Amino acid sequence: MPFTGGEISLTNSIAMNNDLQNKITNYSSNWVSLTYSQTINGFNQYKWDKRKYIYTRKLDEINHKKDIAKLKTEAAQLFFDGYILQKKIELTKNNIVKTQSLLSQIEEKRN
């Protein structure tokens, strides 16, 4: 019984006794033996596992919330990194257009 910390067992047995001096052989059998044992001041594994489960569950919830917060932070960081890269690409394209314009003006003046 895990709730009380006890143990239930079901066994059977067959025995043979030889009295060699009187040359007598006895057989005995126990078809079913149901026993229950429980320590009075012992350790109840079920009780401790139940307590550990509660705290493990709370710890898992905390870790899950931390992981979600971390993922949200990473997603926001990646969004802003992408936004910055887009702006850099736009600026680079504008610089290319301006540089081509300047080159064409310089070539016109040179000619």
C-alpha positions as CSV (number, residue, x, y, z in Angstrom):
1,M,0.0,0.0,0.0
2,P,1.9,3.0,-1.1
3,F,-0.4,5.4,0.7
4,T,0.6,4.1,4.1
5,G,4.1,3.0,3.3
6,G,3.3,-0.7,3.8
7,E,3.9,-3.7,1.6
8,I,1.5,-6.4,0.5
9,S,2.9,-9.7,-0.8
10,L,1.2,-12.9,-2.1
11,T,3.3,-16.1,-2.0
12,N,3.0,-19.9,-2.0
13,S,5.4,-22.6,-0.9
14,I,6.0,-26.4,-1.0
15,A,8.2,-28.1,1.5
16,M,9.6,-31.7,2.0
17,N,10.9,-32.9,5.4
18,N,13.0,-36.0,5.5
19,D,13.5,-37.8,8.9
20,L,16.5,-40.0,7.9
21,Q,16.7,-41.8,11.2
22,N,13.1,-43.0,11.1
23,K,12.9,-43.0,7.3
24,I,9.9,-40.8,7.2
25,T,9.2,-38.2,4.6
26,N,6.6,-35.5,5.1
27,Y,5.3,-33.0,2.6
28,S,3.6,-29.7,3.3
29,S,2.3,-27.0,1.1
30,N,1.0,-23.5,1.5
31,W,-1.0,-22.6,-1.5
32,V,-1.7,-19.0,-0.8
33,S,-0.1,-16.7,1.8
34,L,-1.2,-13.1,1.9
35,T,1.0,-10.8,4.1
36,Y,1.0,-7.1,4.9
37,S,3.9,-5.4,6.6
38,Q,4.4,-1.8,7.6
39,T,7.1,-0.1,9.6
40,I,5.8,2.1,12.3
41,N,8.5,4.7,12.3
42,G,9.8,4.0,8.8
43,F,10.3,6.0,5.6
44,N,7.2,6.4,3.4
45,Q,8.5,6.6,-0.1
46,Y,5.1,7.5,-1.6
47,K,4.6,10.4,0.8
48,W,8.1,11.8,-0.1
49,D,7.6,11.3,-3.8
50,K,4.3,13.1,-3.6
51,R,6.0,16.1,-1.9
52,K,8.9,16.0,-4.4
53,Y,6.4,16.0,-7.3
54,I,4.7,19.2,-6.1
55,Y,8.0,21.0,-5.8
56,T,9.3,19.5,-9.1
57,R,6.1,20.7,-10.8
58,K,6.6,24.3,-9.4
59,L,10.2,24.3,-10.5
60,D,9.2,23.1,-14.0
61,E,6.6,25.9,-14.2
62,I,9.2,28.5,-13.2
63,N,11.7,27.1,-15.8
64,H,9.0,27.1,-18.4
65,K,8.2,30.8,-17.8
66,K,11.9,31.6,-17.8
67,D,12.3,29.9,-21.2
68,I,9.3,31.7,-22.6
69,A,10.7,35.1,-21.4
70,K,14.0,34.2,-23.0
71,L,12.4,33.3,-26.3
72,K,10.4,36.5,-26.3
73,T,13.6,38.5,-25.7
74,E,15.5,36.7,-28.4
75,A,12.6,37.2,-30.9
76,A,12.5,40.9,-30.1
77,Q,16.3,41.1,-30.5
78,L,16.1,39.3,-33.8
79,F,13.3,41.6,-35.0
80,F,15.4,44.7,-34.3
81,D,18.5,43.1,-35.8
82,G,16.5,42.5,-39.0
83,Y,15.1,46.0,-38.9
84,I,18.6,47.5,-38.6
85,L,19.8,45.3,-41.5
86,Q,16.9,46.5,-43.7
87,K,17.8,50.1,-42.9
88,K,21.5,49.5,-43.7
89,I,20.5,47.9,-47.0
90,E,18.3,51.0,-47.9
91,L,21.1,53.4,-46.9
92,T,23.6,51.3,-49.0
93,K,21.2,51.4,-52.0
94,N,20.8,55.2,-51.6
95,N,24.6,55.6,-51.4
96,I,25.0,53.6,-54.6
97,V,22.5,55.8,-56.4
98,K,24.2,59.0,-55.2
99,T,27.6,57.6,-56.0
100,Q,26.5,56.7,-59.6
101,S,25.0,60.2,-59.9
102,L,28.2,61.8,-58.8
103,L,30.2,59.7,-61.2
104,S,28.0,60.7,-64.1
105,Q,28.3,64.4,-63.1
106,I,32.1,64.1,-62.9
107,E,32.3,62.4,-66.3
108,E,30.1,65.1,-67.9
109,K,32.4,67.8,-66.5
110,R,35.5,66.0,-67.7
111,N,34.1,65.7,-71.2
